[in-house]
Amino acid sequence: MRLRTLSIIILTLTFLVDTGCSVDNTNLKVAKNDTTEVLKILIDSAFYHERLPDFSALTRNNPFGDTIIFKFDSILVGHLPTNAKFKLLTQDQICSLATQHYNDTTYFCNFLILNSFKKVDTTYEVSLQNQCVMPLFGKNGKPRFDNDFMKRHNYSTCMFGMMCGGGMGMVFIKQADTLKAKIDGSWSD
């Protein structure tokens, strides 16, 4: 009986050592934040695959050179890809810059805005817009337009949007550990 117990112990130890030594040493997938991945794919599609309408207006007359202005007043700012060159500004900062750089012959560059970011269950609906700004006051603080126009716009300092730029929408569906993406539409203003 002693021999049998000793044999079982030896076989068990051999089995444990044998299976323990053959652990798969392949790299494990690092868990990624879905929000970061969604924004990365959206920006890759917009820029590198040139799906965003009027892309050249983002860098034309830009006071930051080839760095793109991104209007971002959101807590999602920490999820933007770090390899892209963005200058993150609020709407008021963009308006102030546009007022400083705008004149009758040179328009201020367009900027990006994350138009919507909605998550329902495992689906994300996201849209990115290329938008313009027109200052309603000059550098001297005087209105650029007549009083009726200024009243209609509630004496705002800048008018955003109008008939410029465009955008794109994408839908992302998470299946297991994979995000599947498709461009849902694009528009040009």
For each residue, the residues with C-beta under 8 A, 3 or more apart:
1: 4 5
2: 5 6
3: 6 7
4: 1 7 8
5: 1 2 8 9
6: 2 3 9 10
7: 3 4 10 11
8: 4 5 11 12
9: 5 6 12 13
10: 6 7 13 14
11: 7 8 14 15
12: 8 9 15 16
13: 9 10 16 17
14: 10 11 17 18
15: 11 12 18 19
16: 12 13 19 20
17: 13 14 20 21
18: 14 15 21 22
19: 15 16 22
20: 16 17 23
21: 17 18
22: 18 19
23: 20
24:
25:
26:
27:
28:
29: 177
30:
31:
32: 36 37
33: 36 37 79
34: 37 38 124 174 179
35: 38 39 76 79
36: 32 33 39 40 79 81
37: 32 33 34 40 41 179
38: 34 35 41 42 117 124 126 172 179 181
39: 35 36 42 43 76 79 80 81 114 126
40: 36 37 43 44 81
41: 37 38 44 45 170 172 179 181
42: 38 39 45 46 126 128 170
43: 39 40 46 47 80 81 84 128
44: 40 41 47 48 49
45: 41 42 48 49 51 168 170 181 183
46: 42 43 49 50 51 52 55 128 168
47: 43 44 50 52 55 84
48: 44 45
49: 44 45 46
50: 46 47 55
51: 45 46 168 183 186
52: 46 47 55 128 130 166 167 168 186
53: 130 165 166 167 168 186 187 188
54: 57 58 110 130 164 165 166 188
55: 46 47 50 52 58 130
56: 59 60
57: 54 60 109 110 130 132 164 165
58: 54 55 62 68 69 109 110 111 112 130
59: 56 62 65 66 68 109
60: 56 57 107 109 110
61: 101 106 107 108 109
62: 58 59 65 66 67 68 69 109
63: 97 101 109
64: 67 68 69 87
65: 59 62
66: 59 62 85
67: 62 64 85 86 87
68: 58 59 62 64 84 85 86 87 111 112
69: 58 62 64 86 87 89 94 97 109 111 112
70: 80 86 87 88 89 111 112 113
71: 89 90 91 94 111 112 113 131
72: 76 77 80 86 88 89 90 113 114
73: 90 91
74: 77 114 117
75: 78
76: 35 39 72 79 80 114 117
77: 72 74 80 88
78: 75
79: 33 35 36 39 76
80: 39 43 70 72 76 77 84 86 88
81: 36 39 40 43 84
82:
83:
84: 43 47 68 80 81
85: 66 67 68
86: 67 68 69 70 72 80 112
87: 64 67 68 69 70
88: 70 72 77 80
89: 69 70 71 72 93 94 97 111
90: 71 72 73 93 94
91: 71 73 94 95 158 160
92: 95 96
93: 89 90 96 97
94: 69 71 89 90 91 97 98 111 133 158
95: 91 92 98 99 133 135 157 158
96: 92 93 99 100
97: 63 69 89 93 94 100 101 108
98: 94 95 101 102 108 133 134 135 158
99: 95 96 102 135 137 138 139 157 158
100: 96 97 139
101: 61 63 97 98 106 108
102: 98 99 106 107 108 134 135
103: 106
104:
105:
106: 61 101 102 103
107: 60 61 102 132 134
108: 61 97 98 101 102 132 133 135
109: 57 58 59 60 61 62 63 69
110: 54 57 58 60 130 131 132 164 165
111: 58 68 69 70 71 89 94 130 131 132 133
112: 58 68 69 70 71 86 128 129 130 131
113: 70 71 72 128 129 131
114: 39 72 74 76 117 126 127 128 129
115: 127 128 129 167
116: 125 126 127 169
117: 38 74 76 114 124 125 126
118: 124 125 126
119: 123 124 125
120: 123 125
121:
122: 173 174 175
123: 119 120 171 172 173 174
124: 34 38 117 118 119 171 172 173 174
125: 116 117 118 119 120 169 170 171 172 184
126: 38 39 42 114 116 117 118 169 170 171 172
127: 114 115 116 167 168 169 170
128: 42 43 46 52 112 113 114 115 167 168 169
129: 112 113 114 115 165 166 167
130: 52 53 54 55 57 58 110 111 112 165 166 167
131: 71 110 111 112 113 160 161 164 165 167
132: 57 107 108 110 111 160 161 162 164 165
133: 94 95 98 108 111 158 159 160
134: 98 102 107 158 159 162
135: 95 98 99 102 108 138 144 157 158
136: 143 144 145 150 153 155 156 157 158 159
137: 99 141 142 143 144 157
138: 99 135 141 142 143 144
139: 99 100
140:
141: 137 138
142: 137 138
143: 136 137 138 146 147 150
144: 135 136 137 138
145: 136 149 150
146: 143 149 150
147: 143 150 151
148: 151 152
149: 145 146 152 153
150: 136 143 145 146 147 153 155
151: 147 148 154 155
152: 148 149
153: 136 149 150 156 159
154: 151
155: 136 150 151
156: 136 153 159
157: 95 99 135 136 137
158: 91 94 95 98 99 133 134 135 136
159: 133 134 136 153 156 162
160: 91 131 132 133
161: 131 132 164 165 189
162: 132 134 159 189
163: 189
164: 54 57 110 131 132 161 189
165: 53 54 57 110 129 130 131 132 161 188 189
166: 52 53 54 129 130 186 187 188 189
167: 52 53 115 127 128 129 130 131 186 187
168: 45 46 51 52 53 127 128 183 185 186 187
169: 116 125 126 127 128 183 184 185 186
170: 41 42 45 125 126 127 181 182 183 184
171: 123 124 125 126 181 182 184
172: 38 41 123 124 125 126 179 180 181
173: 122 123 124 179 180 181
174: 34 122 123 124 178 179 180
175: 122 178 180
176:
177: 29
178: 174 175
179: 34 37 38 41 172 173 174
180: 172 173 174 175
181: 38 41 45 170 171 172 173
182: 170 171
183: 45 51 168 169 170 186
184: 125 169 170 171
185: 168 169
186: 51 52 53 166 167 168 169 183
187: 53 166 167 168
188: 53 54 165 166
189: 161 162 163 164 165 166
